[in-house]
Amino acid sequence: MVFTSVADLTAALAGIATISADRITVTGAPPTGLVDRLAHTAVFGATPELKGTARWAILHLAAHQGIRFASIHDLYIAMGKGEAGGFTVPAINVRMMAYDTARAVMRAAKGLDAGAFILEIARSEIGYTEQRPHEYAAVMAAAALREGFRGPLFLQGDHVQVALKKYQSPDRDKELETLRGLIREEIAAGFYNIDIDTSTLVDLDKPTLEEQQAVNCDLAAEFAAFIRRNEPKDVTVSVGGEIGEVGGKNSDVHELHAYMKGFNAALATKGAGLVGLSKISVQTGTAHGGFVGPDGKVRMDVKIDLVTLEELSRVARASYGLGGAVQHGASTLNAEAFEAFPRSGACEIHLATNFQNMVYDHPEFPAALKAEMYAWIRENAKEEKKASDTDEQFLYKARKKAIGPFKPQLWNLPEGVRAAIGKSLEDQFAFLMGKLKIDGTSAVVAKHITPAKNILSLDASRKAAAGTITLEERKAEGLSD
């Protein structure tokens, strides 16, 4: 499946694309088998040169078919003006069996003529799924190419989050520089949508809302200005902020005003005319990964404060011109809850953990592999277990940590197993897309969105392919939905 050399890869492209030195000329559409080989090589190629070449070829082949990366900023601003709406954009965290999962997303979107959806990965997920941004981008583009999806792809850096412990330690400057490095890497890879999460720094012990949000506002504004200085000339990156940490107290309108006024004032000090946020993340009763009972099962009786969500979305649009409020931690909610989000005016909803659950718990998932992964978790993810956790709770919460170490096995499951799991995922994605009312949104996306023209050079792609996942990243704590 994986190409053994750049020469083999180049020869396989004959009649479809010609590579000469650092230039590629695409003249046709690749067959599905070739896309599969390119995707596998982009992830598992033996050298950075080979992986980087495969990723670069994928992006050019995709662009030739009308698949390019884009910012959703202008669509959200149109929603803020009342020029678009009636739907909630799903932001899907692709963790496990990434290529097959992304292919299922593309089939569902294509079947519904849906264009308003986001593919995202959080800072913490990069570590434990072992997917750096450039790899992730190439795999998402390959999945779109493989399934015949056409149109912009919205890639998002989810929870670009400041770790509170590190911020409060002598390593503060190192932590902030690490985040700047991640932002640069994500933008270079085509992530033109970035959620800044400095909500970990909200201090509820302060006497006023303004004081509670002060560090959150100032640091978010600093990162937003950094994004504006590093985004391509033809792209306005969609930047999201966050009022308070999901899983904590529910947000209210007063906190929204305190955050937005503080953020806008801070951003004005960072430079003239800097574009601000396009959306705001709030807390309305969910938790990342869901609420897990002692039996390791996710509770399905969680109540969302939809009145608050609707009010926050309305104020975000009316007072600040944003697309609306963003709902996090929602994938494990009761299936019938999702149709309420478009009615409440939420512009975006983040979905992750349940898709991972569907893979682990699928009847076709090999029992022997699951047992091997669980044994690895017990040995290598002990730090995830709290004193109060049952074994079932521990395994449920920690099993995400096995995704990266077992990535080759997951990508290379038997075709029948992958097809069965992929069909279940496709059905779930199509169900959610329908409930969130994004069917038929390819037209509104085409109206408001202009994809980016730039594609990373071959040399830059090869250099990026040399990036590795550090031990610190594998052990990183942080949020993902």
Legacy VTK file of the C-alpha trace (Angstrom):
# vtk DataFile Version 3.0
C-alpha trace
ASCII
DATASET POLYDATA
POINTS 481 float
0.000 0.000 0.000
2.814 2.443 0.889
5.118 3.660 -1.879
8.721 2.629 -1.272
10.361 5.604 -2.989
9.687 8.977 -4.548
10.541 7.434 -7.924
7.814 4.814 -7.475
5.330 7.487 -6.444
6.223 9.681 -9.414
5.877 6.756 -11.820
2.437 5.880 -10.411
1.225 9.406 -11.236
1.991 8.984 -14.951
-0.895 10.193 -17.073
-2.416 12.069 -14.127
0.339 14.404 -12.963
3.915 15.163 -13.902
6.525 16.012 -11.293
9.590 17.900 -12.457
11.997 19.013 -9.734
9.808 21.004 -7.302
6.869 21.536 -9.661
3.820 19.409 -10.392
1.421 19.646 -13.322
-1.905 17.882 -12.806
-3.864 16.849 -15.881
-6.321 14.253 -14.609
-8.136 12.658 -11.692
-6.416 9.829 -9.793
-8.116 6.418 -9.451
-9.281 5.494 -5.970
-6.536 2.944 -5.421
-3.867 5.548 -6.096
-5.455 7.964 -3.615
-5.397 5.190 -0.993
-1.697 4.587 -1.598
-0.891 8.290 -1.438
-2.826 8.672 1.835
-1.028 5.731 3.431
2.333 7.034 2.202
1.554 10.516 3.575
1.252 8.918 7.016
3.531 5.876 6.961
6.160 6.718 4.332
9.640 5.608 5.348
11.268 9.048 5.091
10.242 12.703 5.418
11.072 13.104 1.720
8.608 10.384 0.761
5.871 11.432 3.200
6.254 15.091 2.268
6.099 14.338 -1.449
2.920 12.283 -0.997
1.261 15.069 1.006
2.264 17.693 -1.537
0.931 15.564 -4.407
-2.369 14.979 -2.589
-2.941 18.713 -2.110
-2.291 19.462 -5.775
-4.463 16.582 -6.977
-7.225 17.764 -4.648
-6.920 21.389 -5.782
-7.287 20.265 -9.400
-10.666 18.786 -8.401
-11.810 21.937 -6.597
-10.827 20.875 -3.069
-8.937 23.613 -1.229
-8.605 24.716 2.379
-10.592 27.749 3.518
-11.587 29.954 6.444
-15.226 29.904 7.529
-14.895 33.483 8.849
-16.962 35.178 6.129
-19.824 32.691 6.496
-19.984 33.361 10.231
-19.913 37.104 9.678
-22.787 36.669 7.202
-24.658 34.751 9.917
-23.994 37.646 12.275
-25.601 40.011 9.754
-28.602 37.755 9.207
-27.529 37.001 5.620
-27.151 33.270 6.329
-28.329 30.903 9.036
-30.836 28.293 10.088
-28.123 25.660 10.572
-25.386 24.745 13.045
-21.942 23.861 11.674
-20.611 20.545 13.030
-16.913 20.620 13.918
-15.823 16.985 13.808
-12.679 15.817 15.613
-11.221 13.006 13.491
-9.151 10.871 15.851
-9.357 7.161 15.149
-8.962 5.403 11.765
-8.535 8.933 10.447
-8.684 8.186 6.716
-11.701 5.891 6.957
-13.468 8.233 9.373
-12.852 11.252 7.133
-14.036 9.279 4.103
-17.283 8.569 5.981
-17.670 12.297 6.666
-17.154 13.073 2.970
-19.674 10.471 1.803
-22.287 11.811 4.203
-21.641 15.429 3.179
-21.674 14.625 -0.516
-24.937 12.717 -0.201
-26.594 15.675 1.535
-24.972 18.414 -0.588
-23.524 19.743 2.663
-20.657 22.220 2.612
-20.818 23.815 6.072
-18.809 21.416 8.216
-15.404 21.569 9.908
-12.709 18.943 10.437
-10.671 19.685 13.529
-8.037 18.419 15.927
-7.195 19.761 19.366
-3.749 20.434 20.764
-4.017 17.431 23.081
-5.308 15.170 20.284
-2.283 15.902 18.113
-0.218 14.159 20.773
-2.247 11.097 21.649
-3.489 10.392 18.096
-0.011 11.124 16.669
-1.334 13.384 13.911
0.629 16.566 13.299
-1.276 19.280 11.377
0.374 18.689 7.986
-0.382 14.968 8.139
-3.963 15.640 9.233
-4.497 18.130 6.408
-3.225 15.718 3.760
-5.399 12.874 5.056
-8.521 15.055 5.088
-7.818 16.238 1.531
-7.175 12.660 0.399
-10.483 11.529 1.909
-12.353 14.274 0.035
-10.564 13.360 -3.185
-11.239 9.640 -2.663
-14.988 10.112 -2.146
-15.616 12.716 -4.833
-16.430 15.573 -2.468
-15.947 18.982 -4.073
-15.634 22.391 -2.453
-13.772 24.148 0.367
-12.481 22.167 3.333
-12.496 23.903 6.703
-9.679 22.640 8.932
-9.657 23.852 12.529
-7.177 23.942 15.360
-9.471 23.070 18.261
-8.609 24.086 21.828
-5.315 25.848 21.181
-5.207 25.904 24.930
-2.924 27.392 27.558
-2.121 24.863 30.295
-2.895 26.547 33.617
-0.176 24.726 35.578
2.495 25.737 33.074
1.214 29.310 32.870
1.519 29.603 36.642
5.021 28.093 36.671
8.498 29.309 35.639
7.730 27.653 32.257
5.153 30.305 31.336
7.151 31.817 28.466
7.975 28.369 27.096
4.277 27.417 27.172
3.240 30.550 25.294
5.976 30.086 22.692
4.908 26.461 22.236
1.410 27.692 21.408
2.763 30.269 18.967
4.723 27.498 17.283
1.603 25.349 17.034
-0.370 28.227 15.517
2.344 28.812 12.912
2.378 25.097 12.095
-1.402 24.918 11.785
-1.673 27.961 9.524
1.098 26.628 7.276
-0.796 23.323 7.000
-4.037 25.022 5.915
-5.803 25.300 9.273
-7.515 28.603 8.603
-9.842 28.226 11.592
-8.329 28.398 15.088
-10.039 28.266 18.466
-7.998 30.113 21.057
-8.686 28.675 24.479
-7.283 30.765 27.290
-10.417 30.135 29.371
-8.254 28.016 31.702
-6.978 31.355 33.043
-10.379 32.701 34.108
-10.168 33.433 37.830
-13.581 33.113 39.470
-12.123 34.261 42.813
-11.804 37.823 41.511
-14.593 40.192 42.649
-15.830 41.430 39.242
-16.527 39.756 35.896
-14.063 42.091 34.199
-11.288 41.058 36.588
-12.205 37.387 36.285
-11.897 37.547 32.491
-8.941 39.966 32.284
-6.111 37.485 31.635
-8.350 35.402 29.357
-9.170 38.510 27.286
-5.661 39.907 27.056
-3.939 36.660 26.184
-6.634 35.680 23.661
-6.176 39.085 22.011
-2.407 38.563 21.933
-2.837 35.221 20.142
-5.431 36.696 17.776
-2.984 39.446 16.796
-0.300 36.798 16.294
-2.640 34.910 13.955
-3.314 38.066 11.944
0.409 38.634 11.526
0.940 35.074 10.282
-2.131 34.350 8.129
-1.777 34.314 4.303
-2.569 37.567 2.536
-5.701 36.143 0.913
-7.073 34.555 4.117
-8.804 35.945 7.202
-8.485 33.094 9.664
-11.665 32.392 11.625
-10.707 32.934 15.264
-12.833 31.754 18.161
-12.620 32.740 21.806
-13.942 31.017 24.915
-15.678 32.548 27.922
-15.183 29.779 30.468
-13.918 26.238 30.668
-16.392 23.633 29.417
-17.447 21.368 32.268
-17.484 24.289 34.716
-20.267 26.727 35.596
-22.708 27.680 32.873
-22.032 30.921 31.007
-24.322 33.950 31.078
-24.792 37.119 29.058
-22.935 39.274 31.571
-19.824 37.098 31.159
-20.154 37.302 27.384
-20.216 41.096 27.499
-17.288 41.204 29.931
-15.223 38.922 27.707
-16.061 40.576 24.387
-15.525 44.118 25.648
-12.271 43.107 27.296
-11.080 41.186 24.243
-11.927 43.963 21.773
-10.240 46.590 23.962
-7.133 44.433 24.307
-7.016 43.671 20.573
-7.148 47.397 19.771
-3.882 47.831 21.666
-2.146 45.142 19.583
-2.436 46.960 16.251
-4.735 49.111 14.142
-7.586 47.499 12.231
-7.015 43.941 13.404
-9.959 41.635 12.651
-11.432 40.106 15.782
-13.446 36.990 16.569
-16.061 35.266 14.427
-17.628 33.135 17.219
-17.596 32.587 20.955
-17.514 29.278 22.876
-19.730 28.988 25.938
-20.686 26.461 28.594
-24.304 25.296 28.827
-24.099 22.020 30.740
-21.907 19.596 28.783
-18.526 18.027 29.522
-15.772 16.966 27.142
-16.023 13.226 26.598
-19.428 13.138 28.290
-20.416 12.244 31.855
-19.320 8.675 32.583
-20.979 6.352 35.090
-19.191 3.726 37.219
-19.989 1.104 34.560
-18.039 3.058 31.944
-21.237 4.013 30.099
-21.938 7.597 29.071
-24.960 9.198 30.680
-27.579 10.162 28.104
-29.768 12.258 30.429
-27.593 15.388 30.407
-29.666 18.554 30.075
-28.434 21.449 27.946
-29.458 24.975 28.918
-30.873 25.822 25.499
-32.450 29.061 26.728
-29.025 30.352 27.736
-27.465 29.094 24.490
-30.099 30.914 22.450
-29.665 34.126 24.430
-25.872 34.011 24.170
-26.055 33.399 20.418
-28.500 36.267 19.949
-26.348 38.710 21.922
-23.173 37.554 20.162
-24.760 38.398 16.800
-26.643 41.535 17.748
-23.989 43.206 19.899
-20.739 41.972 18.333
-21.512 40.766 14.794
-20.356 37.214 15.510
-21.822 34.100 13.910
-23.161 33.032 17.288
-22.255 30.840 20.237
-20.367 27.539 19.994
-21.457 24.387 21.847
-18.651 22.071 22.977
-18.673 18.509 24.290
-21.863 17.471 22.509
-21.155 14.235 20.635
-22.325 11.998 23.489
-25.704 13.721 23.922
-28.963 11.947 23.205
-29.377 11.707 19.431
-32.633 13.628 19.408
-31.068 16.622 21.185
-29.227 17.844 18.106
-32.171 19.347 16.237
-32.459 21.931 19.019
-29.123 23.573 18.216
-30.140 25.236 14.924
-33.317 26.501 16.641
-31.199 28.022 19.411
-29.007 29.872 16.909
-25.748 28.115 17.806
-23.366 28.680 14.911
-21.120 25.678 15.655
-21.112 22.453 17.652
-18.067 20.308 18.499
-18.320 16.535 18.138
-15.624 13.963 18.876
-15.783 11.307 21.549
-18.833 9.385 20.341
-17.179 8.666 16.982
-14.225 7.169 18.840
-16.703 5.156 20.923
-18.407 3.887 17.789
-15.109 2.471 16.525
-14.031 0.862 19.811
-17.481 -0.592 20.490
-18.393 -1.644 16.949
-19.316 -5.340 16.746
-16.813 -5.784 13.886
-13.898 -4.231 15.789
-11.442 -7.073 16.478
-11.737 -8.252 20.087
-8.070 -9.263 20.193
-6.915 -5.796 19.112
-9.199 -4.124 21.653
-7.800 -6.351 24.390
-4.255 -5.500 23.331
-5.041 -1.780 23.354
-6.658 -2.007 26.794
-3.623 -3.878 28.135
-1.416 -1.091 26.785
-3.628 1.516 28.458
-3.389 -0.190 31.839
0.385 -0.200 31.571
1.067 3.149 29.911
-1.788 5.488 30.881
-1.930 4.917 34.627
-1.798 8.653 35.262
-5.308 8.951 33.762
-6.892 6.973 36.614
-8.338 8.894 39.544
-8.643 7.292 42.963
-12.446 7.336 42.644
-12.535 5.754 39.142
-13.804 2.245 38.566
-11.808 0.198 36.077
-14.539 0.786 33.481
-14.427 4.563 33.982
-10.643 4.554 33.715
-10.615 2.571 30.458
-13.333 4.728 28.922
-11.538 7.972 29.729
-8.038 6.722 28.921
-8.598 4.669 25.777
-8.080 7.679 23.546
-4.395 7.480 24.564
-3.979 4.191 22.662
-5.027 5.639 19.295
-1.574 6.900 18.302
0.488 3.908 19.416
-1.872 1.578 17.519
-2.338 3.789 14.455
-0.772 1.327 11.955
-3.024 -1.509 13.165
-6.114 0.715 12.978
-5.339 1.974 9.477
-4.685 -1.565 8.255
-7.674 -3.421 9.651
-9.211 -5.900 7.160
-11.140 -4.175 4.401
-14.448 -5.704 5.497
-13.983 -4.447 9.053
-13.109 -0.948 7.889
-16.077 -0.911 5.504
-18.527 -1.958 8.240
-17.223 0.616 10.703
-17.117 3.250 7.955
-20.765 2.612 7.077
-21.845 3.009 10.696
-19.904 6.261 10.937
-21.316 7.524 7.646
-24.865 6.866 8.834
-24.192 8.736 12.074
-22.592 11.688 10.300
-25.520 11.892 7.869
-27.991 11.729 10.776
-26.239 14.546 12.636
-25.828 16.678 9.513
-29.549 16.385 8.909
-30.448 17.284 12.490
-28.088 20.268 12.354
-29.699 21.402 9.075
-26.498 21.599 7.022
-27.974 19.595 4.139
-27.941 21.768 1.022
-25.407 24.239 2.473
-22.880 23.868 -0.343
-24.624 26.800 -2.065
-24.350 29.194 0.885
-20.722 28.165 1.364
-19.996 28.874 -2.310
-21.689 32.268 -1.971
-19.672 33.478 1.007
-16.389 31.530 0.967
-13.329 31.956 -1.251
-10.843 29.122 -0.694
-7.151 29.881 -0.253
-5.000 29.634 -3.369
-1.673 28.825 -1.736
-0.317 25.283 -1.425
2.797 24.514 0.590
5.944 24.075 -1.494
7.508 20.638 -1.936
10.528 21.604 0.154
8.359 22.958 2.968
6.156 19.868 2.857
9.166 17.582 3.222
10.536 19.641 6.102
7.159 19.525 7.838
7.031 15.752 7.367
10.139 15.475 9.535
8.096 16.659 12.513
7.539 14.097 15.258
5.309 13.725 18.278
7.262 14.370 21.467
6.829 12.449 24.708
5.512 15.634 26.308
2.852 15.913 23.598
1.819 12.290 24.041
1.301 12.912 27.744
-0.252 16.369 27.286
-3.334 17.207 29.288
-5.978 19.268 27.616
-9.451 19.369 26.200
-11.005 17.759 23.153
-14.659 17.077 22.557
LINES 1 482
481 0 1 2 3 4 5 6 7 8 9 10 11 12 13 14 15 16 17 18 19 20 21 22 23 24 25 26 27 28 29 30 31 32 33 34 35 36 37 38 39 40 41 42 43 44 45 46 47 48 49 50 51 52 53 54 55 56 57 58 59 60 61 62 63 64 65 66 67 68 69 70 71 72 73 74 75 76 77 78 79 80 81 82 83 84 85 86 87 88 89 90 91 92 93 94 95 96 97 98 99 100 101 102 103 104 105 106 107 108 109 110 111 112 113 114 115 116 117 118 119 120 121 122 123 124 125 126 127 128 129 130 131 132 133 134 135 136 137 138 139 140 141 142 143 144 145 146 147 148 149 150 151 152 153 154 155 156 157 158 159 160 161 162 163 164 165 166 167 168 169 170 171 172 173 174 175 176 177 178 179 180 181 182 183 184 185 186 187 188 189 190 191 192 193 194 195 196 197 198 199 200 201 202 203 204 205 206 207 208 209 210 211 212 213 214 215 216 217 218 219 220 221 222 223 224 225 226 227 228 229 230 231 232 233 234 235 236 237 238 239 240 241 242 243 244 245 246 247 248 249 250 251 252 253 254 255 256 257 258 259 260 261 262 263 264 265 266 267 268 269 270 271 272 273 274 275 276 277 278 279 280 281 282 283 284 285 286 287 288 289 290 291 292 293 294 295 296 297 298 299 300 301 302 303 304 305 306 307 308 309 310 311 312 313 314 315 316 317 318 319 320 321 322 323 324 325 326 327 328 329 330 331 332 333 334 335 336 337 338 339 340 341 342 343 344 345 346 347 348 349 350 351 352 353 354 355 356 357 358 359 360 361 362 363 364 365 366 367 368 369 370 371 372 373 374 375 376 377 378 379 380 381 382 383 384 385 386 387 388 389 390 391 392 393 394 395 396 397 398 399 400 401 402 403 404 405 406 407 408 409 410 411 412 413 414 415 416 417 418 419 420 421 422 423 424 425 426 427 428 429 430 431 432 433 434 435 436 437 438 439 440 441 442 443 444 445 446 447 448 449 450 451 452 453 454 455 456 457 458 459 460 461 462 463 464 465 466 467 468 469 470 471 472 473 474 475 476 477 478 479 480
